[in-house]
Amino acid sequence: MNRLNASPNRWPGWSRGMYLLFTLLFAFLGIGFTVQSFHDRSRNAQFDGPVVRVTGVVDNVVQMESVTSKSSRSTHSVFYHFTAPDGPHRAVTGATVTTCNSLQSRDPVPIKYLPGDPAHSRLDLPLEDAAHHQEVWIDLGAGIGLLVLAPVFLRKWLQG
């Protein structure tokens, strides 16, 4: 019986270049997700502090499904406008399915924006706030997970 002469430190079919590629890919993605989580956390902290609350009007609610042979993806967005002391503002934000299903064009909707910067606004709904906070933890978990896996591939590359 012929046995392949494989190193116990390498996975069958993997070259050294593949280990390096996955090391770099996991490291860059891990750093990216971690940085994104800190950025989102910082933005959430701004909206958790003093904000200006107004009533806006829904312009449109868009729910798009994109289906491929391997996956499906949903995008949910709410387009709205409101008036601040410096004039009218239009914005679009990602929203949960529940929020999108509960809103229609011309519905009033609570909005909050940063004092002195109405261009940065959000829907002022508890479900949306919870979703923003959940995104921080998902990004942080993904980032840390990828950063933990990167050294596994680095070790395999160094042993190759």
C-alpha positions as CSV (number, residue, x, y, z in Angstrom):
1,M,0.0,0.0,0.0
2,N,1.5,3.4,-1.0
3,R,1.2,6.2,1.4
4,L,1.5,9.8,0.5
5,N,4.6,11.4,2.0
6,A,2.7,14.1,3.9
7,S,4.1,16.1,6.8
8,P,2.1,15.8,10.0
9,N,2.2,19.6,10.3
10,R,0.5,20.2,7.0
11,W,-3.0,19.6,5.8
12,P,-3.4,17.5,2.6
13,G,-3.5,19.6,-0.5
14,W,-2.4,22.8,1.2
15,S,0.7,24.6,0.0
16,R,2.8,27.0,2.1
17,G,1.3,29.9,0.1
18,M,-2.2,28.9,1.1
19,Y,-1.3,29.0,4.8
20,L,0.2,32.5,4.3
21,L,-2.8,33.7,2.3
22,F,-5.2,32.5,5.0
23,T,-3.0,34.0,7.8
24,L,-3.1,37.4,6.1
25,L,-6.8,37.1,5.2
26,F,-7.9,36.2,8.7
27,A,-5.6,38.8,10.3
28,F,-6.9,41.6,8.0
29,L,-10.5,40.6,8.3
30,G,-10.2,40.2,12.1
31,I,-8.6,43.6,12.5
32,G,-11.3,45.1,10.2
33,F,-14.2,43.6,12.1
34,T,-12.6,44.6,15.5
35,V,-12.0,48.2,14.4
36,Q,-15.6,48.4,12.9
37,S,-17.0,47.2,16.3
38,F,-15.1,50.0,18.1
39,H,-16.2,52.5,15.6
40,D,-19.8,51.4,15.9
41,R,-19.5,51.4,19.7
42,S,-18.2,55.0,19.6
43,R,-21.1,56.0,17.4
44,N,-23.6,54.3,19.7
45,A,-22.1,56.1,22.7
46,Q,-22.8,59.4,20.9
47,F,-26.5,58.4,20.3
48,D,-26.8,57.1,23.9
49,G,-25.8,60.6,25.2
50,P,-27.6,63.8,24.6
51,V,-29.6,63.8,21.4
52,V,-32.3,65.9,19.8
53,R,-35.6,64.1,19.3
54,V,-38.0,65.1,16.5
55,T,-40.7,63.5,14.5
56,G,-39.8,62.7,10.9
57,V,-41.8,61.3,8.0
58,V,-41.1,58.0,6.2
59,D,-40.4,58.6,2.5
60,N,-40.0,54.9,1.5
61,V,-39.4,51.5,3.0
62,V,-37.3,49.2,0.9
63,Q,-36.9,45.5,1.5
64,M,-34.8,43.6,-1.0
65,E,-34.1,39.9,-1.2
66,S,-31.1,38.8,-3.3
67,V,-31.0,35.0,-3.8
68,T,-28.1,33.2,-5.4
69,S,-27.7,29.4,-5.8
70,K,-25.7,29.3,-2.6
71,S,-27.3,31.9,-0.3
72,S,-29.9,34.6,0.2
73,R,-29.5,38.0,1.6
74,S,-32.1,40.6,2.8
75,T,-31.6,44.3,2.9
76,H,-34.0,46.5,4.8
77,S,-33.8,50.3,4.6
78,V,-36.0,53.2,5.7
79,F,-35.8,56.5,3.8
80,Y,-37.0,59.4,5.9
81,H,-36.9,63.2,6.2
82,F,-37.2,65.6,9.1
83,T,-36.7,69.3,9.8
84,A,-33.9,70.6,12.1
85,P,-33.1,74.2,13.0
86,D,-30.7,74.4,10.1
87,G,-33.3,73.2,7.6
88,P,-34.7,70.0,6.1
89,H,-32.7,66.7,6.2
90,R,-33.1,63.5,4.2
91,A,-31.6,60.2,5.4
92,V,-31.6,56.5,4.9
93,T,-30.8,53.9,7.5
94,G,-30.7,50.2,7.7
95,A,-33.6,48.8,9.8
96,T,-34.8,45.6,11.2
97,V,-37.5,43.5,9.5
98,T,-40.0,44.3,12.2
99,T,-39.4,48.0,11.8
100,C,-39.7,47.8,8.0
101,N,-42.9,45.8,8.3
102,S,-44.5,48.3,10.6
103,L,-43.7,51.4,8.6
104,Q,-45.2,52.8,5.4
105,S,-44.7,55.9,3.3
106,R,-45.9,59.1,4.9
107,D,-45.9,57.5,8.4
108,P,-44.6,59.7,11.2
109,V,-41.5,58.2,12.8
110,P,-39.4,59.2,15.8
111,I,-35.9,60.4,14.9
112,K,-33.0,61.4,17.0
113,Y,-29.9,63.3,15.8
114,L,-26.7,64.5,17.3
115,P,-26.9,68.1,18.7
116,G,-25.2,70.4,16.3
117,D,-25.0,67.7,13.6
118,P,-28.4,66.8,12.3
119,A,-26.8,65.0,9.3
120,H,-26.1,62.1,11.8
121,S,-29.5,60.8,12.6
122,R,-31.2,57.5,13.5
123,L,-34.7,56.1,14.0
124,D,-35.5,56.6,17.7
125,L,-37.0,53.1,18.3
126,P,-35.9,50.7,21.0
127,L,-35.7,47.8,18.6
128,E,-33.4,49.8,16.3
129,D,-31.2,50.8,19.3
130,A,-30.9,47.2,20.3
131,A,-29.9,46.2,16.8
132,H,-27.2,48.8,16.7
133,H,-25.8,47.5,20.0
134,Q,-26.0,43.9,18.8
135,E,-24.0,44.7,15.7
136,V,-21.1,45.8,17.9
137,W,-21.0,42.5,19.6
138,I,-21.3,40.5,16.4
139,D,-18.5,42.4,14.8
140,L,-16.3,42.1,17.9
141,G,-17.0,38.4,18.1
142,A,-16.2,37.8,14.4
143,G,-13.0,39.9,14.7
144,I,-11.7,38.2,17.7
145,G,-12.6,34.8,16.3
146,L,-10.7,35.5,13.1
147,L,-7.7,36.9,15.0
148,V,-7.6,33.7,17.1
149,L,-7.6,31.6,13.9
150,A,-4.9,33.6,12.1
151,P,-2.0,32.2,14.3
152,V,-3.2,28.7,13.5
153,F,-2.4,29.2,9.8
154,L,0.7,31.2,10.7
155,R,2.0,28.3,12.7
156,K,1.3,25.9,9.9
157,W,3.1,28.2,7.4
158,L,6.1,28.5,9.7
159,Q,6.3,24.8,10.1
160,G,5.9,24.1,6.4
